[in-house]
Amino acid sequence: MECDRRVGVAVDFSPCSKKALKWAVDNVVRDGDHLILLNVRPEGNYEDGEIQLWAATGSPLIPLRELSDPIIMKRYGVKPDPETLDILNTAAGQKQIMVILKIYWGDPREKLCEAIDKIPLSCLIIGNRGLGKIKRAILGSVSNYVVNNGSCPVTVVKIAEH
């Protein structure tokens, strides 16, 4: 059943994640798919009781209508930019897809691999920050970790070097 495809895109609303989202919409997402945006927030001492409840399992699935509402998104500590919302609203209208956001708290490497299995995703598209070899060795590459440990096909969209 092709209409049951769940295409995941890791987003942090940075230029590289916007490029990955645009690439996914242009090249992977088809009519009837579920486009699931995955956002991983850093761990912290959150006072909000709801976030404490969701720390282990992630947020509830957030539909595009709520993702576009700044008051609702403030509860989650996420502020999507207008360009990302425009990409999503256009794709939802043109391709008749369902757009959903899921927020996790913790290490992006582990949480993205967890999301692949728990949601479950048919594939995942992730951006590449373009770190050099030394920074990548010190900081670690989220995309490299997910490619090697994820249980579904993972596509890394690189930002072209200028």
Backbone as CSV, one residue per row, in Angstrom:
resi,resn,N_x,N_y,N_z,CA_x,CA_y,CA_z,C_x,C_y,C_z
1,MET,0.839,-1.184,0.000,0.000,0.000,0.000,0.880,1.242,0.000
2,GLU,1.007,1.865,-1.129,1.886,3.012,-1.264,1.396,4.219,-0.466
3,CYS,0.096,4.324,-0.229,-0.406,5.488,0.491,-0.057,5.435,1.975
4,ASP,0.533,4.339,2.426,0.932,4.228,3.823,2.388,4.618,4.042
5,ARG,3.023,5.213,3.027,4.422,5.610,3.198,4.535,6.727,4.211
6,ARG,5.513,6.593,5.072,5.805,7.624,6.066,7.209,8.135,5.799
7,VAL,7.286,9.310,5.210,8.562,9.916,4.857,8.964,10.856,5.987
8,GLY,10.079,10.573,6.626,10.570,11.407,7.715,11.589,12.407,7.224
9,VAL,11.546,13.609,7.783,12.556,14.629,7.496,12.981,15.227,8.830
10,ALA,14.283,15.163,9.108,14.815,15.772,10.324,14.900,17.277,10.107
11,VAL,14.260,18.042,10.987,14.257,19.502,10.840,14.676,20.179,12.140
12,ASP,15.504,21.205,11.988,15.807,22.088,13.111,15.629,23.541,12.672
13,PHE,15.032,23.708,11.480,14.704,25.004,10.892,15.955,25.802,10.515
14,SER,17.085,25.111,10.347,18.323,25.723,9.859,18.300,25.676,8.330
15,PRO,19.213,26.403,7.678,19.254,26.351,6.208,19.448,24.931,5.662
16,CYS,20.279,24.118,6.315,20.503,22.769,5.778,19.267,21.884,5.966
17,SER,18.510,22.070,7.035,17.305,21.250,7.195,16.188,21.722,6.253
18,LYS,16.155,23.017,5.958,15.171,23.514,4.984,15.473,22.963,3.601
19,LYS,16.770,22.886,3.273,17.149,22.325,1.975,16.751,20.850,1.905
20,ALA,16.960,20.112,3.002,16.569,18.694,3.038,15.056,18.555,2.888
21,LEU,14.293,19.418,3.546,12.833,19.384,3.443,12.392,19.666,2.005
22,LYS,12.950,20.696,1.405,12.593,21.037,0.023,12.955,19.889,-0.914
23,TRP,14.132,19.293,-0.716,14.551,18.173,-1.554,13.584,17.000,-1.391
24,ALA,13.187,16.716,-0.150,12.256,15.613,0.097,10.922,15.850,-0.596
25,VAL,10.406,17.070,-0.497,9.117,17.393,-1.121,9.224,17.285,-2.645
26,ASP,10.325,17.744,-3.213,10.496,17.730,-4.672,10.805,16.346,-5.227
27,ASN,11.494,15.489,-4.457,12.022,14.246,-5.013,11.483,12.949,-4.418
28,VAL,10.932,12.986,-3.234,10.538,11.738,-2.566,9.045,11.667,-2.287
29,VAL,8.487,12.724,-1.740,7.095,12.718,-1.303,6.159,12.605,-2.507
30,ARG,5.184,11.690,-2.389,4.179,11.476,-3.439,2.786,11.713,-2.860
31,ASP,1.823,11.825,-3.757,0.435,12.022,-3.339,0.035,10.958,-2.321
32,GLY,-0.584,11.407,-1.234,-1.099,10.481,-0.236,-0.107,10.076,0.845
33,ASP,1.153,10.496,0.721,2.148,10.138,1.739,1.901,10.898,3.039
34,HIS,2.506,10.391,4.105,2.581,11.114,5.362,3.983,11.702,5.440
35,LEU,4.080,13.020,5.577,5.366,13.690,5.739,5.519,13.978,7.220
36,ILE,6.470,13.300,7.840,6.641,13.420,9.290,7.934,14.161,9.578
37,LEU,7.784,15.355,10.136,8.936,16.164,10.506,9.394,15.750,11.892
38,LEU,10.694,15.542,12.037,11.261,15.151,13.323,12.160,16.274,13.818
39,ASN,11.848,16.783,14.992,12.638,17.850,15.594,13.142,17.347,16.936
40,VAL,14.447,17.474,17.163,15.025,17.028,18.437,15.554,18.248,19.172
41,ARG,15.005,18.479,20.341,15.396,19.600,21.200,16.444,19.109,22.186
42,PRO,17.315,20.002,22.650,18.310,19.571,23.642,17.651,19.218,24.964
43,GLU,18.287,18.305,25.678,17.786,17.968,27.009,17.998,19.172,27.913
44,GLY,17.184,19.285,28.925,17.338,20.393,29.861,16.427,20.193,31.045
45,ASN,16.492,21.117,31.946,15.613,21.078,33.116,14.362,21.873,32.782
46,TYR,13.410,21.203,32.186,12.181,21.863,31.798,11.217,21.867,32.974
47,GLU,10.696,23.028,33.266,9.753,23.174,34.365,8.346,22.764,33.938
48,ASP,8.067,22.886,32.665,6.735,22.600,32.159,6.419,21.114,32.328
49,GLY,5.320,20.813,32.998,4.941,19.434,33.271,4.709,18.606,32.021
50,GLU,4.138,19.232,30.949,3.879,18.489,29.729,5.175,17.980,29.107
51,ILE,6.187,18.820,29.065,7.458,18.420,28.471,8.088,17.307,29.285
52,GLN,7.948,17.348,30.591,8.465,16.259,31.428,7.766,14.948,31.093
53,LEU,6.481,15.001,30.807,5.745,13.796,30.427,6.216,13.239,29.090
54,TRP,6.580,14.134,28.171,6.950,13.716,26.826,8.432,13.421,26.661
55,ALA,9.238,13.668,27.683,10.689,13.528,27.551,11.100,12.138,27.080
56,ALA,10.435,11.106,27.538,10.822,9.740,27.181,10.275,9.311,25.819
57,THR,9.050,9.708,25.494,8.399,9.199,24.279,8.288,10.232,23.164
58,GLY,8.607,11.459,23.447,8.423,12.521,22.459,7.030,13.107,22.562
59,SER,6.826,14.193,21.856,5.539,14.889,21.898,4.470,14.062,21.198
60,PRO,3.218,14.437,21.408,2.175,13.836,20.563,2.416,14.280,19.115
61,LEU,1.786,13.606,18.165,1.908,14.013,16.766,1.181,15.340,16.581
62,ILE,1.865,16.316,16.001,1.328,17.665,15.863,0.986,17.900,14.390
63,PRO,-0.304,18.095,14.051,-0.680,18.310,12.648,-0.243,19.687,12.149
64,LEU,-0.206,19.850,10.834,0.238,21.094,10.199,-0.544,22.302,10.701
65,ARG,-1.834,22.138,10.923,-2.665,23.247,11.406,-2.114,23.799,12.716
66,GLU,-1.718,22.906,13.638,-1.163,23.352,14.922,0.279,23.819,14.774
67,LEU,1.009,23.217,13.849,2.396,23.620,13.591,2.452,25.067,13.111
68,SER,1.401,25.510,12.436,1.334,26.875,11.919,0.874,27.880,12.976
69,ASP,0.477,27.412,14.156,-0.026,28.285,15.218,1.097,28.600,16.214
70,PRO,1.596,29.858,16.238,2.726,30.189,17.114,2.434,29.992,18.607
71,ILE,1.192,30.160,19.017,0.842,29.989,20.435,0.999,28.529,20.845
72,ILE,0.518,27.621,20.011,0.651,26.185,20.308,2.113,25.777,20.275
73,MET,2.870,26.253,19.277,4.266,25.838,19.144,5.140,26.375,20.278
74,LYS,4.737,27.479,20.876,5.494,28.030,22.005,5.496,27.054,23.176
75,ARG,4.397,26.291,23.331,4.331,25.279,24.402,5.439,24.242,24.278
76,TYR,5.834,23.979,23.037,6.858,22.967,22.782,8.266,23.557,22.695
77,GLY,8.371,24.878,22.741,9.673,25.519,22.622,10.219,25.498,21.205
78,VAL,9.330,25.454,20.214,9.734,25.381,18.812,9.153,26.578,18.081
79,LYS,9.971,27.195,17.214,9.491,28.329,16.439,9.798,28.095,14.963
80,PRO,8.847,27.470,14.224,9.079,27.261,12.801,9.107,28.589,12.056
81,ASP,9.978,28.678,11.065,10.088,29.921,10.310,9.070,29.947,9.167
82,PRO,8.747,31.138,8.662,7.749,31.260,7.591,8.114,30.472,6.329
83,GLU,9.406,30.409,5.988,9.813,29.691,4.772,9.478,28.203,4.877
84,THR,9.748,27.606,6.035,9.431,26.191,6.242,7.929,25.968,6.184
85,LEU,7.162,26.826,6.832,5.702,26.696,6.816,5.150,26.842,5.402
86,ASP,5.743,27.726,4.610,5.312,27.897,3.225,5.570,26.623,2.418
87,ILE,6.750,26.027,2.581,7.072,24.768,1.890,6.043,23.702,2.258
88,LEU,5.737,23.593,3.554,4.818,22.560,4.034,3.387,22.788,3.556
89,ASN,2.899,24.021,3.654,1.528,24.316,3.225,1.359,24.108,1.727
90,THR,2.363,24.492,0.944,2.302,24.297,-0.508,2.276,22.806,-0.834
91,ALA,3.168,22.035,-0.200,3.231,20.587,-0.459,1.936,19.901,-0.055
92,ALA,1.402,20.282,1.101,0.162,19.659,1.582,-0.987,19.914,0.604
93,GLY,-1.038,21.113,0.049,-2.103,21.442,-0.888,-1.922,20.793,-2.254
94,GLN,-0.695,20.801,-2.769,-0.447,20.290,-4.114,-0.425,18.768,-4.177
95,LYS,0.123,18.128,-3.167,0.306,16.674,-3.227,-0.681,15.903,-2.352
96,GLN,-1.575,16.617,-1.693,-2.562,15.964,-0.823,-1.882,15.029,0.181
97,ILE,-0.903,15.575,0.894,-0.181,14.784,1.892,-0.573,15.243,3.283
98,MET,-0.357,14.377,4.246,-0.581,14.732,5.634,0.771,15.104,6.240
99,VAL,0.866,16.304,6.802,2.100,16.786,7.410,1.944,16.756,8.918
100,ILE,2.921,16.128,9.581,2.881,15.961,11.038,4.267,16.275,11.596
101,LEU,4.307,16.882,12.774,5.565,17.146,13.474,5.617,16.302,14.734
102,LYS,6.775,15.722,14.999,7.012,14.979,16.246,8.278,15.559,16.854
103,ILE,8.207,15.952,18.118,9.342,16.559,18.806,9.877,15.582,19.845
104,TYR,11.197,15.455,19.868,11.879,14.637,20.876,12.826,15.529,21.652
105,TRP,13.230,15.072,22.831,14.207,15.765,23.644,15.353,14.811,23.929
106,GLY,16.577,15.259,23.674,17.740,14.421,23.938,18.772,14.502,22.836
107,ASP,19.559,13.430,22.694,20.618,13.341,21.701,19.995,13.087,20.332
108,PRO,20.210,13.983,19.352,19.590,13.806,18.032,19.923,12.466,17.381
109,ARG,21.142,11.982,17.559,21.520,10.707,16.930,20.621,9.580,17.418
110,GLU,20.496,9.466,18.720,19.700,8.383,19.305,18.213,8.569,19.035
111,LYS,17.735,9.797,19.169,16.299,10.045,19.023,15.821,9.853,17.587
112,LEU,16.645,10.211,16.602,16.242,9.989,15.208,16.180,8.499,14.893
113,CYS,17.138,7.736,15.387,17.105,6.278,15.175,15.899,5.660,15.893
114,GLU,15.588,6.165,17.075,14.416,5.695,17.824,13.132,5.997,17.050
115,ALA,13.047,7.192,16.461,11.854,7.588,15.709,11.638,6.689,14.499
116,ILE,12.725,6.289,13.843,12.619,5.417,12.673,11.852,4.151,13.043
117,ASP,12.154,3.585,14.197,11.533,2.332,14.619,10.162,2.519,15.254
118,LYS,9.986,3.580,16.029,8.744,3.742,16.789,7.587,4.254,15.940
119,ILE,7.871,5.103,14.932,6.761,5.720,14.189,6.034,4.715,13.299
120,PRO,6.523,3.829,12.569,7.834,3.658,11.931,7.895,4.423,10.614
121,LEU,9.119,4.756,10.195,9.325,5.508,8.960,9.693,4.586,7.809
122,SER,9.228,4.944,6.617,9.615,4.222,5.398,11.008,4.644,4.957
123,CYS,11.335,5.931,5.167,12.656,6.463,4.852,12.839,7.756,5.640
124,LEU,14.092,8.211,5.732,14.404,9.447,6.450,15.329,10.285,5.590
125,ILE,15.031,11.593,5.524,15.889,12.547,4.826,16.433,13.482,5.889
126,ILE,17.746,13.690,5.839,18.401,14.509,6.851,19.396,15.435,6.170
127,GLY,19.533,16.638,6.679,20.501,17.584,6.136,21.882,17.332,6.712
128,ASN,22.874,17.935,6.081,24.255,17.800,6.515,24.762,19.201,6.815
129,ARG,25.296,19.390,8.007,25.764,20.728,8.393,27.015,21.147,7.654
130,GLY,27.691,20.210,7.025,28.896,20.554,6.280,30.100,20.790,7.164
131,LEU,30.198,20.057,8.260,31.359,20.187,9.133,32.600,19.657,8.421
132,GLY,33.718,20.240,8.725,34.977,19.721,8.200,35.345,18.432,8.914
133,LYS,36.420,17.786,8.453,36.823,16.498,9.022,37.162,16.596,10.506
134,ILE,37.838,17.651,10.911,38.242,17.784,12.315,37.029,18.017,13.206
135,LYS,36.167,18.969,12.843,34.964,19.231,13.648,34.073,17.996,13.715
136,ARG,33.952,17.286,12.584,33.118,16.090,12.554,33.676,15.033,13.502
137,ALA,34.989,14.912,13.560,35.621,13.935,14.451,35.407,14.312,15.917
138,ILE,35.457,15.597,16.222,35.292,16.046,17.609,33.826,16.044,18.029
139,LEU,32.973,16.664,17.224,31.564,16.809,17.574,30.732,15.579,17.234
140,GLY,31.171,14.839,16.246,30.376,13.707,15.773,29.355,14.185,14.769
141,SER,29.051,13.360,13.826,28.109,13.712,12.776,26.793,12.991,13.020
142,VAL,25.728,13.761,13.180,24.399,13.174,13.371,24.019,12.360,12.139
143,SER,24.222,12.938,10.953,23.824,12.242,9.734,24.607,10.942,9.557
144,ASN,25.900,10.953,9.842,26.708,9.740,9.716,26.226,8.657,10.676
145,TYR,25.918,9.034,11.894,25.428,8.075,12.888,24.110,7.454,12.433
146,VAL,23.189,8.287,11.951,21.868,7.796,11.551,21.980,6.900,10.312
147,VAL,22.842,7.276,9.366,23.043,6.437,8.181,23.523,5.047,8.593
148,ASN,24.443,4.987,9.555,25.030,3.709,9.959,24.188,2.915,10.952
149,ASN,23.287,3.564,11.666,22.525,2.869,12.709,21.020,2.835,12.486
150,GLY,20.516,3.619,11.551,19.082,3.645,11.282,18.630,2.368,10.585
151,SER,17.383,1.982,10.822,16.862,0.728,10.257,16.014,0.937,8.998
152,CYS,16.079,2.134,8.407,15.384,2.393,7.147,16.362,3.127,6.229
153,PRO,16.025,3.247,4.941,16.900,4.018,4.053,17.001,5.473,4.526
154,VAL,18.234,5.994,4.568,18.480,7.371,5.004,19.189,8.105,3.874
155,THR,18.650,9.259,3.502,19.264,10.094,2.477,19.800,11.361,3.135
156,VAL,21.066,11.667,2.868,21.690,12.879,3.400,21.746,13.901,2.288
157,VAL,21.140,15.069,2.537,21.140,16.157,1.560,22.209,17.151,2.004
158,LYS,23.224,17.293,1.146,24.338,18.171,1.473,24.106,19.565,0.912
159,ILE,24.601,20.552,1.636,24.580,21.918,1.133,25.773,22.063,0.208
160,ALA,25.538,22.584,-0.974,26.623,22.761,-1.944,27.646,23.752,-1.401
161,GLU,28.923,23.423,-1.557,29.986,24.320,-1.100,30.135,25.452,-2.089
162,HIS,30.394,26.638,-1.561,30.522,27.820,-2.420,31.971,28.063,-2.735
